[in-house]
Amino acid sequence: MAPNEAADAVAGLSDAGRAVPFRLETTDDALFGRRLVLPGGLAGWIVLSYRTDPAAVPQRPLLRALASDGSAQDFVLPGGARAHWLGLIPPATAEIRLAAPPGFHLDRVGRRGDASLLLQALGRRPFRAVAALYERARGDARRYRDTLRGACAVTPLAGYAAWARARAEIAPTSEVSASGAPAAIRVLIAARAGQEAALARTLASLAAQTSAAWTAQVLTVGAAVMPARADPRIAAAPWRADRPLPDLLGVDAALCLLEPGDVLAPDALASLGAHLGPASLVYADEVGADGLPRLKPDWSPDFALAAGYLGRPWLAARERLGRALDAPLGNPADLALRLDIAVAGGVGAVRHLQRVLARTEARLPEGTPRRTALVRHLAEAGSSATVAARDGVPDLLWPLPEPAPLASIVIPSRDRLDLIAQVCRGVLHETAYPAIELIIVDNGSTDPAVLAHYDTLRADPRVTILSDPEPFNFSRLVNRGVAAASGPVVVLLNNDIAVLEPGWLDALVRQACRPDVGAVGAKLVYGDGRLQHAGVVVGLGGRAGHILRRRPGDTPGHLGQMRVAHEVSAVTAACLAVRRDLYAQVGGFDAETFPVDFNDVDFCLRLRREGLRVLWTPAARLAHLESVSRGPSVGAARTRFEAEAARFAERWHAVIRHDPYYHPCLSLTTFGEDLE
């Protein structure tokens, strides 16, 4: 240990490290347009502290470490208005370049040493520190780096308060109006007896707004008493169930609904109003009464309707409210829920501001109250969806066409009787769906037991077995199977899948038949019940990864997203449903660019590029013994994996920089929902 490192370790070095001088230079690289120049060598641990424009389209910064031989290693940095990034620059680095989002400003560069990081890891997460030392001893630099970063640079959601203080996330930030003129905003608050102190906090935060383009209406329920107020923009009136909502809004005002106790950031209404006009609904992140953040995805309509992730604050144009404008106020206990569902089911563009702009008090009711309100909304909107309850949580249930369409299930396989026998038994005999076609694409099996099993399967008229003995190329095998399919819905299935529940296929087909849906993925669990697949986050692990991998199977997920079907950027081909015409429309899997890995994510992103949505549903649950038939990637297989990963990053770097369904302040280092 060097003397200065020893001193830092004893003194308890700050997470930001020792400040070092730096400068940024411009380059002629269209993407990596800035060069970071540091004194001395570039290699080693550094901490970057930076700001970005919160009003701009969100993009994570990228850092590229260029070696003297021309090779490069890219890192995806955290997003957010203010951020810190801890990274290990490789030893052979000759140049550091940055792809910076709009408004990027590098405030500080710090240096850290291994010793201080290991001591910090021992204090925070001792098991990770030991694991990091083990990876370093065995010479795995990548795992050593990621394990140590996961211990020192990642904060659980429960540690949000200290994390936010370090980044001043609540601090006011000036935004330029996106529409050219401030929106007229009507704030509506229903207050009950005993909420006077909470209401006073909310009204004080309104009076402190940087925007002047608002008025507020407080509706007192029962014996509620208005606190003393001097602001003429705040009016009060008793709650009347028969009073029409339009009477409270005025002619042109947009609606902001608050609960007593909600405290807005000073620039909250200015920020929300700046983006209304291009959008009919604008919403931001919040911190709840428990002190935990609610870091929301970009617009996810199924998730918003079923689970109500919008929360507060939001600002909705009059046209967004739809039929809610036709109804009187009714029961005060129902108003917030009715309006939440109305704005979630409304029409028009939606904008998410990825900043915490409020500390909120009350949560919307869940379970039966939400299910009742959702059923009423769907009926009034003439939707074909109904509402199903799973574990007490409402979810949208979409109709299955009559008669049920033929589902062509494509399974690439080679040898492994234990696997192929299990998955075929599950598909043919343990699945309740009435119209199944099974296509096995055999990749050169030689096991006599497997060949004999194929002979048995051929006796079932629903089964087709194709032979493709060429060198393994997963994309080619899948394309070959889909080309032979006759059903309008195709389901790609790995040979190491086990059916757990008979309704899995029904759940997938219902979603896949929706006209605006591209691919649909399932909830996959390991043999011990832990999560294996709950949707793919693009950028996770640097390219793409499975969120919440190895967490308990009943993990609800941030905002409860794992309890309901919701939009994701991609799903795994281990179980993926898609209409056959859409498969052909985007050209199927890319067998040349992604023969083994990233083909499913690339396929889903191409569907999304066509304006189609990708969904994950917990209603289809299966077991997955991940890659058991191929084994881990080592040696030449690892080299091939890295080459495909580089091609994926080159093609989809824009999505890697911002997966719309994963908040930019959440870590891409760990596979949980942690802050970075």
N, C-alpha and C positions, 0 to 999 in steps of 0.2 A: 504494500500500500504506500503510495507517495505521501510525503508529509502533509501537503495541503488537503489530500483526501482524508487523512486521519483526523485533521483538525475539523473538517466539515462534518465527519461522522460523529465526533464527540459533541460538537456544538449543536447537532441536529439541523442539517442543511435544509433550507427552504425547498419546497417542491419545485420552485422556479429555477433553482441552481444559481451558480455564480454568473452574474451578468458579464457578457463579453461584447466588445464593439463589433459592429456588423454594418454592411451596406447592401443595398439591393441595386442591381444593374439590369438593364433591359437586354433581351436577347431577340434573335430573329425567329425563334420557335413560335409557331402559331398558337400552341397550347401552353407550353411551359415558357412563358414570356418574361420571367424574371430569374436572375441568378443571385443566389445568396453567397456573399463573400464574407468569410470569417478569418480572423488571424490564426496563424499556425496551421496545423493539419485539420482536415474536415472530419475525420473519423471520430467516433465516440458518441456518447449520449448527449443530446441537446434538448432544450426546452424552448419552443417557440410560443410567444404570447402575442396575440393578434386580434384585430377587430375586422368585421365586415359590415356592409350596409344591410340593416335588417329589412329595409323596404325592397331590396333587390330580389330577383328570382333566386331561391336558395341554391347554393353550390358549395360543396366541401372543397377546401383547397387540396391540391395534390403536390407532393414533393417527389422529385426524381433525383436519385443518387446515380450519377454517371461515372462509370469506371473509365480508366485510361484506355482500355481495350474497346470501348464503345458500348459495352453492355450496360444495362440500366436496371435499377430496382425502384419501383414506385411505391409510395405510401399514401394512403387516404387519410386526411387529417379531419379532426372534428369540425363541425359547423357551428352556427350560432353567432349572435351579435358580438360576443367576446369569447375567446377560447384559448386553451393551452394545449400544446401537443408535446409529449415526451417520446423521443424516437432515438434509435440507435443507427447512426450512419455507418455503413459498411467500411472496413479498413481500406479497400482499394479505391474509394471514391475520389475522383479528381475534380468533380464539379457538382454543386447542388442547384437544382432549378425548381421553381415554383410555378404551378398553375393557380393563379389567384383569382377569386371571384370579384365582382364589382365592389368597390369601396374597401378593398383589402388594405389594411395598414399593419405592418409588423412593428409592434411596440418594443419588443425585447427578445433577446436571445440569451439563454443561459446554458452553462455547461454543468454536467453532473458526472460523477464517477460510479463505477460498479459498486465500490464499497458502500457509498452512501445509499445507493438504491437497494442493495441487499439488506442493509440495516433497516431501512424504511419498510421493506417487504416483510422482514421478520416481525416488526412491530404491528403491521397491519394484517397481514395474511401469512403466518409462519409456514403453513403447508405449501403455499406457492413459492415462498423463498427457497425451501428445501427442493421443490421440484425444479426451480430454475437452476440451482447449483448442480442438480443431477443432469440436466440437459447440457449444461456447459461442460461437465466432466466427460460426457459421451460425445462431445463435439458437434452437437446440433445447435448451430448459432441461431437459426430461425426460431426454434422452440424456446431457447433460452431468452431471446429478445421478447417474444410474445408473452411468455410466462411472467417475466419481470414487469413488463408493461401492464399486464393484467393485475398485478399486485399493487403497483405504485401510481398508475395513471388512470385507473378506473374507480369510480365511486358508486356504490349501490344507491338506488333511488332514495333509500332512507336517509342518506347523507346529503340530501339536496340543499339544505339550508347553508351549510358551510361551502358547498360547491358553488352555489349562486353568489354568496358573498365574495368569493374569490374572483368571480367574473362580473360582478355588478350587473347581473342580468335584468334586475328590475329598474335600473337607472334609466331615466328618460332619454330617449334618442330621437333626434329630429328626423322627420320623414318628409319627403317631397310628395305632394298630392299626386295621386295617380289619375285623378279625374279632372283636375284643373280648378275645381271649386269645392268647398267643404260641403259635405252632405248635411242636410237638416236632420237632426237626430231627436227622437222622442224616447226618453227613458221611462219605463213603466216599472213601478215597484208596488207590490202588495204587502202591507204591514199588518201584523196581528198584535194583540195585546201582549205585553211582555217583551216586544222586540224594539222598544224605543231606543235603547242604547246601541243596538246593532244598526238600526236605521240611521242614527246620527253619524255613525262611522261611514256609512255608504254615502250619505248626503255630503259629508265633508270631502270625500274623495271626488264627488262630482264638482263641487265648488272649486277644487284645485285643478280641474282639467285645463290643459293648454288650449283646447278648442273652445270657442264660444258658441258654436253652432248646435247647441242642444237646449232642450227644455225637459223637465221631469214632471211626471204625474205620480203622486203617491196615493194609493187607494187604501184607506184604513178599513180594516175588517173588524167588526164587533167593537170592542172597547179600546182599540188601539188609539194612542195619542201621538200626534205629531210633535217632534221636538221643536224647540224654538229655532227659527231660521230667518235669515235676512236676505237670502238670495231670491230675487224676484222671478227667477226662471223655474223655481220649484213650486208646484201647486199641489193642493191636497183636496181630496173628496172622499166621501164614504163609498165603500164597495156597493155596487148595485148589480145583482146577477143579470138583470135584463138590459144592462147598458151595452150598446154595440161597441165593439172594439174600434171601428173606424172613428168614432167620436173622440176617442182618446188619442188617436194618432195625428189628426189633422190631415191636410190635403196631401202634402208631399213628403212628410217626415218618414224616415226609416226607423225601425223599432229596435231598441236595445232593452232587453228584459233583465232586471237584476233582482236579487233577493236581499232583504235586510242583512247587513253584515258583509256583503260583498264590498271590497275595496279595490278600486281601479287604479292602475298606474297613471301618473299624471298625463301621459300622452296617449292613453288608451283610446278615447273617442276620436282623437285626431288621427291616430293610426288606422283605426277601423274605417272611419269615414273617408280617408284618402283613397281607399281601394273600392269603395262602393260606386257603382256606375258601370265600370267594366264587369263587376260581379254583382249578383243579386244577394249574395250572402257572404259575409266576411267573418271569420272567427279566429280566435287566438288561444294560446295556452293559458293555463291557470295553475295556481297552487291551492289545494283544498284546505278545509278546516283542520285536517290532520297534519298539515305542513308538508305533505307530499305533492310532488308536481304531477300534473296531468298534461303530458307532452303528447300532442295529438298527431295523427297522421294527416297528410293532405286529404283532399275530399275522397271519402269512402262511403258511397251512398247506402249500401246494404248495412254496413256497420253502424252508420249514423241512425238509420231507422230502427234496427233491432236493438241496439245497445245504448243509443243516445250518447255517443262519445263527445258530441259538440259541447256539452256543458255550458259554461259561460267564460268569457264574454263573447257575444256574437251580435252582429248588426245585420238586419234583414230589410231589404227594400219591400215596399208595400206589395208588389206583385209576387214576391216570394211567399207571402202568407196564404195565398190561394183561398180555399174555402174557410179558413179560420177567420177571415174578415166578414164572412156572412153570419157568423154565430155570435150571440151575446157572450158576455164574460162568463156567466155560469158560476160554477163552484170554484172558489179561490184555490182550493187544493188541487184542482185539475188544470188550471190555466197554464202553468209553466210546462207541464207535460204535453198538453195539447199543442202549444206553440213550438216546442222542441220537435215534435213529430211533423208538424206542418212545415217548418222551414227545412227539415231534413228531406221531406218528400217533395219540396217545391221544385220549380224549374228555373234554369238560368245558371250562369257561371258561378263558381264558388272559389274563394281565395282564403287560404290559411296563412296567417301571420305567425311565424315560428318564434314567437316571443311570449314570455309570461307577462300578461297585461292585466291580471286580476288575481286577488286572493279572495276565494269564494267561500261561502258559508254552507248553505244547504245543498244537498245532492237531490237529484230528481228521483222519485220513487221507481223501484224496479219491480220485477216479478209480475204479479197479477195486475196491478194498476197500469203498468206499461203495456202489458198484453191487451188489456181491454181497450186502451186508447189506440193502440196500433191496429186492432181489428176494426175499430170504427173508422180510422183514417183510410185503411185499404178499401173498405166498402164504399166510402164516399168518393174515393179517387177512381173507382172502377178497376182496381188492380186485380189481376188473376191470382195473386199470392194470398195465402192465408197465413195464420200464425200457429207455429208449433211450440210447445214448451218442452225443453230438455233440461232436466235437473232444476226445474223452477225458473229457467231463463227463457224468455221468448225469442224465437228466431223465425225468419221468414221461410215459409214452405211454398215452393213454386210447383205448379201443376205438372203432372206427367202426361204427355200427349196420349190420346186414345186412338188406336191401340198403342201400347208401349213400343217404341222403336227398337229395332234390332240393335243390340250392342255388340260390336265386334271387339273381342279382347285379344290383344296381341302380346305374346310372351316370347321374347328371345331366350334361348337356353342352350346349355351344353352339358351333357352328362348330369351328375348329381341327382340320382334317383330320389333321394330323400326330399330334395327341394321341389323338383318338377311334379312329383306325385302329390305332394302336399298342396301346392297351389292349384293344380288341376282339380283335385278333389274339392277344394274350397269353391272354385268357380262353378263347377258342373253340378255339385251336389249339396253345397251349403249356402248357396246364394238364392234369394227369393225372387229375383228378377225373372220375368217370364220369357224373355226373348234374347237368347245368348248365342253367339258364335265365338268359338275359341280357335285362335290361330297360333300355333307354335312355330317359331322360326328356329330350327335347330342349327347350331353353329358347329357341326362336325362331331356330334357325339359318337363315341366308340364303345361305351360301356354296354355290354350285352343286356344287362338288366334294364337300362333305359330304353334300348331299342325294342325290347320285348314289351315294355310298358306302352310305347308308342303304338305297337300293334293292337294292344287292348283298347287304347283310346280311339283308334280309327273306327272301331265298331260303333261309336257314338256319332250320329250324323251331324252333330253340332261342331265336330272337331275337324280341323284341317292342319296337317303337319307339312311344313315346307323345309327343304334342305338348303342350307347356305354354308358350305364348309370352308369358305374363304377366311383369311386372317380376320381376327376379331375387330369389328367395327360396329359399335352399338347403333349408331345412326343408320347405317346401311341396313342392319337387321330389322330395325323398327320400320323403316321406309318400305322394305320388302313385305313385311306383314300387313301394313296399312294398304299397300297396293292390292293385296289379295282380299281385303275386307269388303263385305257387301252391306254392312249396316251403316245407317246414317250417323251413328255415334261410334267413335273408336275409343277404346280404353287401353292405354299402354300399361303393362303390368310386368314387374320384375319376376324372375322365377323364385326369388327368395321372399315372397310375400305369403302371408297366411291369413285367410279369412277369419275374422273374429265374430262378425255379426251379419245376419242374412240380408239386412237392408242396405248394405254399403253401396251397391251398384245403383239401386233406386235413387239414393241421395245424389250420386254423381250425375246421373242422366237428367234428373230434374233441373239441375243447374246448367248443364251443358246445352240443353235445348232452349235456353233463353236467347233471344236474338242478339243481344249485345254482349254475350259472354263468349270468350274464347276458350281458354283451358280451365279445368277444374281439378283441384288436388285434394287429397284425403289426409286425414289425421293418421299418421303412422307412428307406431310405438315399437320399442324394442321388446324382446321376449320377456323382460322383467317389468314391462309396463311403462317405462320412462319414454318421454317424447323422442322420436327420431326425426319427424318432419311435421312442422306446423307452419309451413310456408318458407319461401326463400327471400332473404334480404340481399339485394344486390349491393356489393361493397363490403359485406360482412367477411372478415378475414382477408380483405384486400380485393377480392373478386366477387364471390357470392357464397352464401352459407345458409344453413338451416337455423332459424331463430329458436332459442330456448331448447336447443338440443341437450338431451340427457337430463332435463328437468322432470319432476314428477308428472305423470300422465294427466293428472287433474289440475295442473297449473292453469289459473285463469288468464294469465297474461296481463300486461299493462292495459288498463282501461277495460279489462274483461274481454279482450278480443278473442281469446282462445275458446270462449264459450259459444260463439256464434259464427256463422259464415261471414267472411269478409274479404275485401279486395287485398291482393298481394301482388308483388311484381312478377313472381314466378313460382312454380311448383315443380316438384321432382317428377321425372318420368317413371319412377318406381311405381306410381299409380297416378295416371293423368288421363282425364277424359276430355275429348274434343270432338266437335262435329267433323265428319270426314271432308266436307266441302271446304271448311276453314283450313284443315290440314293441307289440302291441295293448294288453297289460295296463297298461302305463305311459303309453299315449296317444301313442306315437311321438315325433317331434321337435316342439318347441314353436315353431310357425311364427309365432306372434304376438309372443312375447317375444324370441325369438332367431332372426330370419329368416336371418342370415348367419353370425354368429360365436357361439361358446360353446354351440351347440345340441347338439353331440356330448358335451361334458363334462356339460352339464345332463342329457342323456338317461342317461348312465352313472350319475350320482349318483342319479337317480330309480330306476334299477334296484337300486342298492345300498341305497337306502332300503327296498326291498321284501325285503331280506335276501339278495339275489343278489350273487355275486362278479363282479368284472371282472378279466380276465386279459390279460396281454401275453405273447406267445410269440415267441422268436427262430427257431422252426422254420418260420414263415411270413415269408419275406424278399422284399420287393419294392422297386422304385425309385419315388421320388416327387419330381416337379418341383414343389415346393410352391407352390400358388396361381399357377402360371404362366399359367393361363387367365384369372385375374381381375386379377393384378397387385397391387402394394402398396396399402395403404389410405392415401390422402391426401385433403385437402380435405373434401368432404362425406362421403366414405367413412370418413374418420377420425372425423368427428363421429358418424356412425352407429355405428362400432365402440365409441367411448367410451360411448355411450348403452347399448349392449347389455352392455358390461363393467360398467357401474354396476348394471344390473338383475341381472346374474349375481352380483355381490358382495352385493347386498341379499338375494337368495334363498339363497345358500350361504355366508354369512359364517362359519358354524360350521365348515364343512369347510375354508375358507380359513385359519382359525385353527389347524386341526390336520388335515393330511392324514395318515391313519394309516400310510401306507407311506413317509413321508418324515420323517426325524428332525427335531424342532423346533430342534436346534442347527445344522442345515445351512442354508446361505444360500438365500434366495429371490431374491437380487439377480442372481447369476450362474446360468447354466444347467448348471453342473457340480455336483460334490458337494463343495462347499467349506464351511468353518466360518464362522459369523458371530456 
